[in-house]
Amino acid sequence: AATTTTICPSIAVGQNTNESASGARPGPQPCRRMLLLLCGALFGTLSQPNPNELACYASRYPDLRAVFAAGNVTLTKSALARLANHWLTVGRFEKRILGCDSLPPVQLPRGSVCRQSDLPTARTSGPIRTRSGVTRIGSQGAGPLVRCSGCVRGKGGCGPGDLIGAPEAPLLGGNDIEVVVALCSHSMNWLGNLLKTLKTARLQLTQVTFVDKCGMQEALRKAKALLLGAGLAPAVRTLPNVGRCDHSWAEYIASHYKLLASRVLFVKDSWMRRAPEMPVMPLNMPNVFALLSSESSGGFACLYRSPGIAVWHSASRLKNFSLSLYNKAWDQSKGANISIPFQAITPPMGAWLRSVRVAHRDLDSESFWPVCYGGGFIATRAAVQRVPRGAWERITHSLARGDNIEESHFMERAWAALLTPRLSVEEEAALACLTSQATWMPEPWWQGAHKLSVQSCNDELANCPALQNLVQSYKNSRRLSAEEASLPLPTRVPRNDATSSAVGARAKQQVAVYVQVASDQLPLVDELCDCVSKVAEAEDRLVDIFVAFAGRGLNLPIGNITDRVAHMLRAGGGTLHILETTNLGADVGLFIKQLGQSSTRGGTRQPAYDLVLKIHSKAEAYWRQRSLSALCGSVEQVQAIYAAFDAPGAKSLGAVVPQGLLLRPTTPVGAMADHLVSRYFAGKENASSAFDPATVDRMHQLDAALFPGGPPFLHPVCAAGTMFWIRGHALRARKWARILSLIDSASGKLRWLDLNSKYQTNLKAEHVIERLLITRVVADGWRVADIIPNPKPVAFYFPQYHPIPENDRFWGPNFTEWTLLRPSTTQGIRKPLPVAKGGLGYYNLLDQHVRRKQGTLAKSHGVYGFCFYHYWFANVGKVMHRVPEAMLTDGEPDVAFMLSWANEPWKRTWDGMNTKGGLMLDQTYGSKTEWARHFDYLQQFWNHPKHIAIGGRPLFAIYRIGHIPVSDLREMLSFWKQRAISRGVKPPLVVQTLNNFYYVDNVAMKLQAYGVDNNDGLIGGSLHFWPTIPFFEKNKSRAWGMMSSTSDLDITPAAPQWWGAYLSFDRRVRVPGATTYQHTPSEVRTSLVASFRKMGHFKRPFPNLMFLTAFNEWNEQAVLEPDDTYGAAMLHALQSALSAVPVRTVLDPACFSKG
């Protein structure tokens, strides 16, 4: 609900109705938000108070009158200037009032109690003198502010000199702040003044972090001493000197995403330096705080202003911004490495933003972008978290290519846009008016900027004759009609519709996510929110979220949850709709109510949304998690589903459901998900019991009432669990919304149509609706497909990239994998891409920064986790252990992980079989004492929250299970199981590795002979290490043609089997002349997509792990890391394949007509 308030001549926008009608600001004066946005924040600074406001300011406060007016009636220019500075630096933070808005006199008897309700609401202009015992001293939005004199203190009242109705503190968010300083070339003499300013502003400084890229030890020493004297212990992060300060900010945000203070000040060590050649001027901190607290800030304020340069730039010009060279005297590194190409890998700026997948803002669909020059700003935590963490990680990786690189200049121009909301239609129209006669800056580094003065801004805003027409044309070009936009929906996040703008309108598909929450379990809600975030972060589509809370869901902190979802949507301009209701009809009943809430938003013939996702708080965890994994388990999985609906020839695809959950009466149990069989169909042949005659009869009754003109259905269908993607045209939401009116008027055959909370296994209205939802889709001629749980790539991680005592003894001092690779001149051998070109170079894995970059690279390209090789020898213990142990200590790489025990002897031939050249470490297993010591060591990893677990059991792979004597294997695994139970923890889920040793060691025969798997269940599954097993099984010979798994194998135990792929296999670095099996990124992508397609024909375990060989096995050329031949193309190939997971058509109505 909103009232229309005139804020500028010929323009009207909605204003929140917290004030009564009598309290609204009348007249032609522009609203404060518009002025701040277009004339104040336009230049990165607030307009200076005018003389009349300052006169009122001085006359209102006796202490100011005494200091600045000295008893005079008028104020000198000098006094006015000093008053203005006082208000900016002190008065605002003391909650003093500037300006002349006031109330008429209030008549109150002497000695009365002053209550808020006693005060009038009408406003007048100009300072006034009051009678009686109350002196009016101003107002500011939150209510009147009066000073009492002669009053007696009483309940709800005040005493002499007290203030009532005082406004809240002006700053947004909480009262805490942290400071992040990029340190490279300057001392920080300004730090003491900053601490005083923060104290004056009543802000609690919680942390100061120095990001040192240049070894500034002396500056750090002085800064630390100052902070320690103030009771603060600063943190120091040492990073390579890459990406300028923009890399420092992005890396800090990515690594502290959930730990940020309410506001964060990002500042360079050179902040207050004002060199003659500097194109920007630093602002004082009170002015910056004033900007941050303004209505127009969106939680962001720039530390610099560029005189005469507007903050708002033309988006169409800015997207083409590019620089050929930048090597100024004030550059972060005065001796910038000119051997690193300055030009970006993907120029210009618009292309670069697309390459890092920043869907938050789009230069192609907006008219104006704000730009903050100078590399310093303050932002609220909420503003930072509007952008998904994955985007910050991708930006960090891109900026790590070198120091003086073009990408950092792109990022400098992107900060303000990423951290502020989009302009509204009215604001874009006003800016279009203001800039219609703008003079563009000629210099290339100001591309898209225009020259304006604050005075001309005010004049043009007040007198722009075309403003009304521009606003109307903007409104007409939006997707929503005025009638639709005014619907009384409970919208928590205002839509800034991105479908069109003054520059290049571009239609986007609209997606709706319907969530039903009837549980008060926060971990469950976290799963649903994570699903929503994946949809919101996927490719550029408009996403609206509908959340219904009912039953126990009403006990949740609904405000916190909706705020969390709102942050996800603000990036793309979506809306959030909340429904709090009774729990009738389970999730299906809530869904129908939500459809009634939203179905009127579209036109009369077109659906409101192109695609719809329905999810809910299914009580059974495995069922819920598996369904969410298939429908929205990752950004790439969502994009794959979008691609399936968008594909040429896919117009007949109506719905996509999780694998194994689409049922017809004849669906055999072998085609169902295992959890569905165990719950409903144990001992049965098919799903006919889900479609008993009474239920099907009611389906026909409801179908005839809702779809009287449609053909009657012939084949009942059900998406078990009622979670699915559906095309808007196939859903026909308006028809389903009619159920609510049918329930109210139910009679005759539909008397059973009632949504209630009484549990019943079948025949209830919600069961009928659940089955009819997809049945009607099929009856209308749409295809229905299913999709596997999202593949979760787990890449094997080789830790031998730092010296260890064993290698020093065997191979010589400081031996690592690099010792063989670095000097190799073998043709076709790929080597690490240098750091200067965006790679990782020849790293040392004990370096936390390297492992952090590995984790960022992996996560930003779809890798779910790492499988660290683990080495343990009886009577020796752990070997090559420092990297995984470092990960436990410092959390890097910050990804899910597990361990694979590489239990084979260390020999000089590197193949685990040939004994020529001598044995270096023999692989033996010991007895119970050794097993206990090994278990106790492993438990620290298994207990880690990021360890991959299946059903709560930590997953543990054994590389060569047949190397362990079977009697010892059985006893050892039984011992571990009992040891875990005795400690109250779940035992590890041990899986065997299917590789070439599987047949060499005769594993199947040994296990079957001793009954290890069948009788004891000690081996919980298998993983495909080399996907060449079918060739071994058939031919018993080496054949390396298959890169990825394409089927489950006939082994024991038969399930579960997690599939795998190898990227290349080339041992010529270690064994000159060895056979090579190198593959290109294109071949890798093709093979992975083929594997994902085949997964649709096999029951996939959950989670659907996909083991990749490997992330960094450089001396076998099995690497995902960037290399000097393909760059990051292997990672891109993986991510592209994950975004192309095929759907499998399960029901095609065209086939029914053919029998």
N, C-alpha and C positions, 0 to 999 in steps of 0.2 A: 504494500500500500504506500502510495507516495502522493504528495501534493506537487503542483507545478508552481515553481517560483521563478519570476523573471530575474535573471542575473545579468543580462546584457540586453541592449536594445535588439529586439527582433529574435531573441533566442530564449528558449525555456528548457530546463532540464529538471529531472526529478530530484527532490530533496527529502531526506529522511524526516518523518513527521514526529520527532521527539519533542518539538516545540509546538505549542498551541497555535492556532491560526492567528490569534492576536499577537503572538510573539514573532511571527515571520517578518523577515526584513523586506519592507516595501520599497518601491521606487526604482529608479534606473541604475542604482549603484551595482557594478558587477560583483558577483559572489567572490568570497575570499579564495575558494579553491581555484576558480578560474584565473584570478589574477596571479596567485602564487605559481600556478602551473605554467601559464602562458607568458607572464611578464617577470615573475621573480625567478622561479626555478628554471625558466627558459635560459637564463644566463648564469645559473649556478649560484645565485645569491638572492637574498631577500631584498625587496625594495626598502630604502631607508625610510624611517618614520617621517611624516611631514611635520612642519612647524606647529600646526594646530594640535596634532596628536601629542607632540612633545610638551606643549603648553599645558594641556590637560594632565599629562603625566606628572609634571612638576607641581601643579596646583593641588593635585590629589594627595601628595605625600609631603608632610611638613619637613622631613629631613632633606628631601630633594629641593624644596623651596629654599631652605636655609643655605644649601651648598651652591646651587646653580643659579638661583634668582637673587639671592642676597637681599631680599625685601623689595626688589624692583617689580614693577608691574609687567614690564616687557622683558624678553630674553634676548641677549645678544647672539650673533651668529656663532661665536665661540661657545657660548653656553649651550646652544642648541646642538652643536656637534658633540659636545661632551655628554649631554643628556642622551643623545642617540646611542653613543657608545656604551653608556651605563645600562640602557635597557637591553642592548644586545648581549653584553657580557655579564651582567649581574641581575638586572631586574626580572628578566624572563625566568631565571632559575629561583628567584625569591617569590615567584607567583604574583608579581606586581602586574597591574593592569595598564596597558597603553591605549590611548584613544579617548574619545569623548562620548561613546555610547553610554546612556544612563537611563535611569527611571525617574518618574516624577516624584515629588516629595511624598513622604509617608507620614501620616499623622498617627502617632502612638502616644498614649498617656505616659507621663514620666513614671518610671518604675515598672513598666510592663515587661513581660517576657517576649523576646524576639524569636519568633518561629519562622521557618522557611515558608509556611503556608500563609503567613501574614503579609507577604511581600507581593506587590503587584507585578504583572508581566508586561504591561505596555512599555514601549521604549520611545524615547525622544532623542534628539541630537543636541550636543553641546553640554558644557558643564553647568550644573545647577546647584543652588544652595537649598538645603532642606530645613524644614522647621522641626520643632519638637526634638526628641532625643536620638534621631537616627540621621546619620550623614551618608548620603549616597556616594560610593566611590567607584562604581563601574560594574560591568558585567562581561562575561566571556563564555557564551555558549552553554556551559554546564548549569547555568542558573544565575540568579542575582547574587551580588556580593555586597554586603552592607557592614558597616562598623557600628556597633552599639555603644551608646553612651547613656549613662543614667539608668541602665536596665539592671534588674536583679537576676542573678543566675537561677535558672530553674530547669526542670526537665524539658528537654527538647529546645532549650533556649540558649542564651549566651550571657556572658558577663561583660562589664565595661572593657572596651578595647578589643573584644574578641571579633573574629571574622566568622561569618556563616555563609554557606553557599559558595565557598572558595572552589575554583576549578581544580581539576586534577593536575598532577605534574605534566608538563607538556610533552615529555618524551614518550615514545611508543614502547610497549613491551615491559619487561621487568626492569630492575634497577641495576643489573650487572652488566659489565662491559669487559671485553678483553682486547688487547692491542697486539697486532702482529706487525713486526718491523722487518722489512727487507734490507739487509745490511750488506754493503759492498764497498763503498768508497768514501763515506763521510762520517764525521763524528755526530753525536746526537745531543748537541747542546740544548736542544729544545725540549728534552725529555722532562726536565724539572717543571717547566711551565705547563706541560701537558698534564702532569700529575695534579698540579694546583687547579687547573681548569676542571678536571674530572671531579675533584673534591667540591669545587664551587657548585657544580651541576648536580651534586648529591648522587653521584654514580659510584657504584661499588666496583672497583677495578679488581677482577678476579685472577687475571693472568696476563703476563707480558711474554711474548715469544719472539725471539730473534731468529730470523732465517739467514744464516751466515753463508754466503756463497763465495766469499773472497778472503777468508782468513783474517777478519778484522779483530784481532785479539785485544789490542789496546782499547779500541772503542767499546768492545764488549766488557772489558774489565771495569771501565769507568761507569758504564750503564748498570752493570750488576751491583756495583757499590752503591749507587744512588737508589736503586730499587730495594736492595737489602736494608738500607737505612729507612726506607718507607714501609718495611715489613713485608716485602714481596720477594719471592724466590723466582727469578725469571727462568724460562726454558730456552734452550738453544737447539735449533735444528740445522745441521750442516748438510747442504745440498750442492750438487754441481752447479757451476755458474752457467745455467742454460735458461732460455725463455724469459729473461729479464724478470722484473717483479711480478709480471702476470703469471709466470710459472709458479712463483712462490705462493701467490694467493690461491691459485687453483689447486695446487698440491696440498696446501694446508686445509682447504675446505674439504677435499676428497678424503683426507686421512682423519679429519675431526668432524665429519659430517653430523653425527648425532651428539657431539660433545660441545658444541659451540655455546657461547654465552648469548644472552638476549640480544646483544648487539656487538659487532666486531669492527674495530677500527684497523684498516689495512693502510699502512703508511710506510713510505720509503725513508731511508736515513737522510736523504737530501730534501725532505719535505719543505722546510722553511727557507731553503736556499733560493735566492732570487738573482740569478745571473742575467746580465743584459740581454743575452740571446734567448732566454727562456720564453717560450710562447704562451705559458700559463702563469698565473699568479696564485700563491697559496692563500687560503682564507684563514681567518682566525677560528679557533674551535667553537666559541659560542655561536658564531654565525653558522657553522656546520651543524651544530646541534639544533639550531632553530630550523634549518632546512629539513633535518631528519624528522622533526616533530610536526612539520606542516602537513596538512591534509593531502597535499599533492605528491608527497615524496614516495609513497609506496614502500617505505622502509629503506630508502637509499639516499645518500647525499654525497656529492663530490667534494673533495678537499681543495679543488682548484677551480678557478674560473678563467676563461679566455676572454679578455676584454674585447667587446664588439662582436663576439662569435656566439651564435645561438646554440644552446644545448641540443635542440631538436634539429635533426638532419633529415634531408630527403632520403628516404629508404631506397628509392630507385637509383639514386646516384651512389649512395654508400655501398650498395651490394657490388658495385664495380670498382671499389677502392682497391688500389694496388700500388706498391712502391717499388721502384727499381733499385734503390740504394738508400741506406740510412746509416750514417756514421758520424753523428754529431759529437761535439766536445763533451756533452753531458751524458753520453751513452753509459750504460751500466758498466760495461767493460771498456775502458779507454783503449785497450789494445785488442779489440774484438777480433776473433779469429776469422780472417778474411778467406781462409781456405774452405770454410763452410758456406755453401751457397746461401745467399741472403733470401732469394726468392722462395716463396712457399711452394710446397709440393703440389697443393691444389689451390691456386689462386683463381679469381680474386676473392674478396672477403665473403661474398655470398656463397661461393662454391666451398670455401673452407668451412663455413658454419654447417653446411650440409654434410661435409665429410666427417665432422665430429658428432653428427646426429643430435644437434641441439634443436629439438622440436618446440622449445619454449617460445621462441620468437621466429618470425619468418619475414625476411626482407621482401619476399615476393608478394606478400599479402597485406603489407602495411604501408602507410604513406610516410610515416615519420618514425625515426629512431632517436632516442636520447643518447648522447655521447659524453663521457667523462674523460677529458684529457688529463694527463699528468701522472697517472698510475697510483692514485691514492683515493680512498673513499671509506665511508662508514655504511654498514648495512645491518639490518636486523636479522636474527636467525631465521625468522619466518620468510624473509625475502630470499635468503640463500637456499632454503629448503624448498622453495617453489620449483627449483631446478633439480631433477633427479641426480642422485649421487653418481650414477653411471656416466652422465654427461660431463660432470667435473673430472672424472677419471680419464675420459677420452680427451678432454681438453688438455689435461696435464701431460698425457703421453705425446700429444701433438707438439706442445710447447717445449718438450725436452730435446728437440732435434739439434739445437745449438743455442748460442747466446744471442747474438745480434741476428735475428731471423724475422722474416716478414710476418709469420704467424703471430708473434707477440704484438705487432701493431694492429692486426685484425682484432686480437683479444682486447687490447686497450679500448677499442671503439665498440666493443660488445658488452662490457661490464654493466653499464647503466641499463641497457635494454634487458639483459638477462635477469637483473635484480629488481626490476620495476614492473608493475602491471601494464597491460596494453592500454592505449588511449581509448576512451569511449568514442562513440560516433560523434557526439557533440564536440568533444575536444579535438578530434581530427578535423572536423569542419572548421572550427575556430582557427586552428593552426594553418589550414589551407588558405583561409582568408588572410591571415597575418602575413603569410609568406608569398602571397600571390604577386607581390611587387618586389620580392627580395632580390638583393644583389648577392650573387654567388661568389664565394671565396675562390680566387684563381689558383692558389697553391695546391699541389697534388695532395699534401697531407691533410688539408682541410676539406677534402672532397665530400660533397653533400651538405656542407655548412653554408649558412647565409648570414649576412651582416644585418643586424638590427640594433637599435638602441632601446633602452628601457622606456624612454619617453615615447618614442614612436610606437612601441608595442602597446603602451597604454592608450595612446591616441587612436591607433587603428582598431584596437579591440572595442573601444567605446563607440566608434563611428563606422565600422565596416558595414556598408549597405548590403552586401551580398550574403551576409551571414545566415539569414533565415533560409534563403533558397539552398545554400550549400548543405545546411543541416537536413533539410527536407529531402534533398537528393541522396544524401547518405542513408537516411532511413529507408527510402524507397528501394535502395539497392541491397538491403539486408535480406537474409533468407526468411526471417520471421516477419509476418505481417504485424501491423499495429495491434490488431485484435488478438493475435496469438501472444504477442509480447506482453499484453496486459492481463493475461490469465492469472487468477489468484493462486499460483502455485507457491509452495513454501520454499522459495529459492534462497539458499544460503550464500551462494557465490554469484555475483553479478556476471552475466555474459558480456564479454567484449567480443562480439561476433567477428571472426576473422574471415568470413566468407567473401567479403568484398571491401574495397578501400578506394581512396581516390586514385591510387596508382595500381592498375592491373588487377581487376577483380578475378578471383579464382575460386570456383566451387570446390568444397570439400565434402566428403561423405560424412554423415552424422551417425554416431554410434551411441547406443544406450546400454548401460550396464544396470541390471536390476538385481539388487541384493536383498535377501530376506534373512533377518537376524532374529532368532528366537532362543538364543543361548547367552548366558552371562559369562562364558569362558573367554577371557581376553586372548589367550593363545589362538583360539579358534578364530576370533575376530581379526587377529593379526594376519592369519592366512588369507582371509577374504580381502583385507586391505592390500596385502601384497599382490593379489590378483588384480585388483583395481589399478594399482600403480603400474603394473606391466601393460595394461591396456592404455593407460594415460600416457605412458612413455613411448609406445609404439609409434609407427609412422604417422604423419601429420593428418589426423582426422579430428573432427569435433566430437568430444565425448561428454555425454551427460550421465550422471550417476543418480539412481533412485535407490534409496536405502529405506527399508521398512523395519522398524523395531517392534517386537511384540513379545508377549510372554516374559520369559526370563531376560530377554534382550532389553527390556525396559529398565532393568537394574544396572545396566552398563553406564559408564560415564559418557553419555551420548554426545555431549558437547565436545569432549576431547576427541572422540572418534570422528565426528563430522568435521572438526577443524583439520584433522589429519588428512581426511579425504579431500577437503577443500584445497589444501596446499598442492595436492597432486593436480588438481584441475585448473588452478589459476594459470598454469603455464600455457594451456591451450585454449583458455577462454570458455571452458565448459561450465555447466551448472550442476549444483547438488540439490536434490529434492529429498526431504525427510518426511517419513510417515511414521507416526507413533500410534499404534492401534492394538486391539485385542488379538490374541492368537487363535483365530478361527480358520479352519481349513488348511492348517500347516503352511508350508512354503507356497503351495499352489494358491491357497486363498489369499495370501498376502500379495502374490504376483498379480492376481486378478484386480485387487484393489489398486495396485500401482498402475496397472494398465488403465484403469478408470481415471487415475490422476493425470496420466500423460497422453492418452490416446487422442485428445482433441487438439494437440499441438500442430499436427500436420494439416495440409489442405484437405479438401473434401475427397479427393481421389488418391492423393499420394500418401504413403505412410509417413509417420512422424520421423522415423529413423531408417537408415539404409540397412543397418545390422543391429542385432540385439543379442546381448549375452545375459543369460539368467544363471545366477549362482545363489547358494544359500548355506546356512549353517547346519549342514547334515551332521547328525549326532555321531555317526560311525566314522572315526578318524580316517581309517584306511580308505574307505569309499570316497569320503570328501576330498582327501588329499590327492588321490589318484585322479579324480575328476577335474580338480583345479589344475593339476599338472598338465592334463591333456588340453584344457581349454585356455589356460592363461599362465602356464608354468614359467614362461620366460617371454621377454620382449620378442625374441625371434619366433617363438611358437605363435604368438598373436599375429605377427606379420605373415607367418605361413598360412594361417587361417584366412587373413585378409586376401592373400594371393590366391587362395583356392576359390573364394567367392568372386574375385576380380578376373580370373583367368578367362582367356577367349574360349567360348563354348561352355562356360560354367554358369550361364544364366539360368539353367534349370536346377542348380544346386540350391536347395531350400534350407537345409539345416545340417549342422555338424555336431556330433555327440561323442563322448569319450569311448574309446575302444572297448568292446565287449558289453556295452550297456544298451544297445538297441535290440529290442525284443519283438518277435512275432510269435504267434502260437506255435509255429513249427521250428523255431530257433532251437537247435540242439544245445545241450549243456556244454558241449565241447567248444562252442563259439562264444560262451559267456565268460565274463570276468570271474575269477575264482571266488572272490568274496561274495558275488551275487549267487553263485551256485551253493556255497556253504550256508548262506542265509535263507534262501527261499526254495532252492531246487535240488537239494541233496537227495539222491536216490531216484530222481526223475529223469526222463529222457529228453524233455523239451520244456518250453515255456508256456504250454497250453494252460496250466493252472492259473496263470496271471490274467487270462482272458476267459473267465467263466461266462456262461450264457447270460446270467443276470447282469453282470457288469457290461457286457457288450450290448445288451438290449438298452441299458440306460445311456450308453454312449450314442446309440442311434437316436434316442429321444432328445438328448441335448443337442446333437448335431443338427437335427431337423429344426429345432427352435432357434439356434444361432445362425445357421447357414441355410435358410429355406430355399434359396435359389441354386445352391451348389449340388453337385452329384453326390448321392449317398456313398459313404465309404464301403469298400468291399474287404479291406484288409486291415484289421486293427493292429496298431503298432504302439510301442511304448518306449520312451527314453528313460530307463530306470534311474531313479535319483533326481530326475527333472532338472538337470543342469546341461545347458547346450547353447550353441550359437544358432541364430535363426535369421534369415533374411526378412526385412521389414514387410515386404510384399507377401511373403509366405505366412507370417504371423497373423496378419489381419487383426491388429490389436483392438480396433473399434468394435469388432464383432464380439471378441472375448469380453470386453468391458461391459457388454450388455448383460452378462450373467448377474451382475449386482441387481439390476432391475428385475430380472427373471426370478431371483430369489425372493424379492419383496412381493411378487405377485404369483408365486408358484402355486399351482393347483392342478388337479387332474393327474396326468402321468408324471408331472414334474414335482409332485409333492415331496419327493425324496431330495430335491435340490436344496440343500441347506448346509452351510458351512458352520461346523461346531467343533468344539475342542475334545469331544469324546473319542478315545482311540478305538480304531476298528481296523482289522487287517484288510478288508476289501469292501466294496459296494458303497463306500462313502462318496460324497460329491467330489472331494479332492482326488480320489482314485479315478473316477470317471474323467475328470478334467485332465489329469496327468496323462492318461492314455489317449484322450482325444486331441490333445495339443499337437502331437506329431502325426497322429492318424489323419487329421484333416490336412496337414501339409502334404502327405502322400496322396490323399484323395484328390487334391487340387493339381496333381501332376508334377510336384517337385521331387527331386532326388534327395535322399538323405545319406550322408557319409559319416564315417567315424574317423577318429584320429588317435594315434598312439600317445601315451604320456610323453611329455617333451623329453627328447634325448638330452642327457646331462653328461657332456664330455668330461671324462677324468683323464688327464694326461700324465703319463709316467714322467717322473722328475728325477733326473740323475744328479746326485750331489757332489760328484768328484771334480769340483772346480775350485779347490783350495788345497794347499799342501797338507798331508797327513803323515804321521810317523811311518806307517806301514809302507806307503809308496816311496817315501824317502829312503827306506831301507832296501826296497826291492829294485827301484828304478833310478835312484839318485836324488839329491837334494831338490826340493821344491817342484817335484814332478806333479803335474795335473793333466787333465785331458788336453789342455791347451798346448802342452809340451809337444805333442805329436801333430796337432792340427795346424798350429801357427806357421811352421816352416814348410808345410806340405805344398808341393807344386803340381800335384796330381790333377789332371784335367777333369773338370766337372765337379770338383769338390767345392761345396758351398761353405763359406766362413761367416762368422757373425758380422752383421751390419754395424759399422762404427757408430759410436754414440753421436758423433757430429751429424750423422745422417738419419738420426731417429732410432737407431738400434741400441743394443745393450753392450756391444763390444766384447772384448776378452775380459770378462768380469771375474771377481772373487766373490763367491757366494756367502762369505762371512760378512760382506758389506750389506747392512740392512737396507740401504737405499736401492741396491740392485734387486733384492728380493721384493721390495715394495713395487718397483717398476714391473717386475715379472707378474706379480699379482694383478696390477692394474691392466697390463696388456692382456692377461688371460681373461679376466672378468669382462673387460670391455669388448671382447670378441666372442663371448659365449661359452668360454671354458668354465665348467662348474667347479672343478677342483683338481688337485694334484695327488698323485699316488707316489709318495716318496719311497725310493729303494731303501731298505733297511738291512743292515748287515750285523749278524750275530754268530759267533763261533764259540763252541764249547771250550771251556778253559781259557778263552781269550776275552769273551764278552763282546761289547759293542765296538764296532769299527766304522770309520767314516760317519760319525754320528753328530758332528757339530752343527750341521745345517738344520736338520729337523729339530734339534734341541734349541737352536737359536730362534726358530720359528715359535716354539713354545714361550720363549722369554719375551720377544719383541713383537710377536703377532704378524710377522711378515714372512712369506706372502700372505695377505689377508684373504684367503680362499678356503673353501672346504678341503679336507685332506684325508688320506688314509695311508697305510703302510703296506708295502709288499716285501716280504722277507726274501731277499735274493740269496737263497740258500744253496750256493754251489761253491766248489773250491776255487780259490784264486790261483790261476795258472798263467804262465807267460804266453800262452797261445790265445787268450782272450775268448775262447769259445766254450769253456766249461767241460770239454770232453777230452781233447788231446792232451796227453801227459808229457809230450816232448818239451824240453826246456825247463822242466822242474816244477815242483809244487811250492807255492809261496805261503798259502794259508789253507789248511785242510778243513773241510766242512764236516764237523762231527756234532753230535747232539746231546751227549751226556745223559744224565739220569735225573731223578726228581729234584735234586738240589739245583742243578743247572736250569731245569724247566721253571722252578720257582723264581730263580734270579731273573730269568728272561721275562717271565710274566710280570713280575713287579716293575721291571724297567718299562715294559710296553704300556702298563696301566696308566702312566702319566699322559700318554698320547690318547689312549682310548677314552679317558675321562674329559678330554678337551671338548668344549661346546661346538667346535667346528669340525670335529671328527665325523666322517661319514658313518651313519648307522642305519641299519635295516631293522625296523621294529624295536628300536632301542638297543640293538646289539651292534657293537663296533665292528665294521667290516675289516677283515684282515686277510690279505692274500699271501699264499705261499707259492713262490715262483716255480719251484721244482719239487712238488710234493712227493713224487716217486723216488727222490733221492734219500728220503727219510725211510729207514727200515720200517716196514708196515707195523710190526709189533710195537716199535717205539712210537710211531705216529699215533696209533690207537691209544696207547697209555698216556702220551704227552697231551693229546687233545682232551682226553677224559680228565686228566689232572688239572688242566687249565679250567675246564668247565666247573669242576668241583671247587676250585680255588675262588673262582668268581662268585659262585653261589654262597660260599662261606663268608664272603665279604659284602654280601647284599647287593651285588651288581650283576647285570646281565652278562653272560659269557660272550666272548667274541664270536662273530659269525665267520668261520674260516672258509675260504673259497680256494679252489685249486686253479691254477693257471694253465689254460690249454695252449701249449706251444709245441715246438718240435720235440721237447723232452718228454712230452706226454706219451709218445710212442717209444722213444728210446728207452725210457724207464719202465715200460710196460705197466703204466699206472692202473689202467682199467682192470687188468688181470689181477694185480696185487690187491686192489681194493675189494674186488668181488670175492676173492679168496678169503680175505679176513673179515668181510662184512662190515668194514668200517663205516660205510655210508648207509647201507640198508638197515643194519641192526641198531646202530648207535646214533645216526644222524649227526655225526661229528663234523662232516663236511657239508656246508650249507649251500653250495652252488659252485659255479665255474665262471671264469671270465675268459674271453677270447683274446689271447695276446697276439698270436699271428692268425689272421683269418684265412689261413691256408690249410686248416685242418681237414676239410673234405678231400683235398688232394692227398694228404698224408694217409687218410683213412682208406682211400680207394687204391692209390698207387704205391703207397709206402716209399715215396721218393720226393725229392725236393721239387716243388713247383710253386713259384712265387707270383702267379698271375693275379690272384685275388687280393685287393687292397683292403676290402671291408667285408665284415660278416654278412652273409645273405640267408642264413638259416640256423636254426638250432641243430645241434649234433646228437647223434645217437650214442650217448655216453651215459655213465653212471656217476653221480645221480643225474637224471635227465633235466631237472629244472631246480632252481632258476639258472638261466644262462645269460650273462651279460655280454653283449656283442662288443666287437672291437675293430680297429683299423690301424694299419701302419702307413706312415707317410712316405717313407723311403727306407731302403736298406742298402748301405754301401760301406763296407768295412775296409776299403782300400787304404785309409789312413793308418789302420793298424796292421792290415795284411795286404801288402802290395800285390796286385794282380787278382784280387778276389772278385767274384762276380758281383755286378752292381744292379740294383733295382731302384733307380731314381724315378721319381714321379713329379710332374708339374702341378702347380696349384689347381689348374683347370681339371686335371685328372683326379686329383684328390676330391674336389667338389663333386664331380660326376659320380665317383665311387660312393661317397657318403650319402648322396641323395638316393642312389640305387639301394643302399643298405636301409635307409629310412623307409623307402617304399616297401621293401620286403618285410620290414618289421610289422607292417599291417596284417600279415598273414600268420603271425605267431603271437601267442600270448606273451606280452612283455612284462617282465618283473617291474615292480615299483619300489624305489625310483628306477627309472629307465636309464641306468648308467651306460655310457659308451666309452670304452677304454681306448685311448689313443696312444700309439707308440711313435713319437714321444714328444715331450715339450722341449727337451734340450739334450738329446743324445747325439751330440755333434759328431763324434767319431764313428757313428753308424749312420749319420746323415738323416736321422729320424728327428726332425726338429720343426716346431711351430714358430719358434722365435724368429725375428727378422734376420734375413741373411743377405749377403752381398749380391746374390743373383736375382732373387724375387722380391727383396724388400720384405714388407709385411704381408705379402700376398697369400702365404699359407694360412695365416690367421684370418684374412679376409675370406678365403675359400671356405674355411670352417664356418664362419658366421653366415656366409651366404647360403651354405647348405642347410644350416639350422633354420634359416628363414624360408626354406623351400621344402619343409617336411610335408609330404603329400597327404591328402585325405584319401580315403578309400570308399568308393560308393558301395553302400550296403543294400540300399533299397532304391530301385529305379522303377517307377510306375510303368515305364515303357516295356519292361520285362513281364509285368503281370499280364498284359494283353496277349503276350505270346505264350502264356502258360508257365 
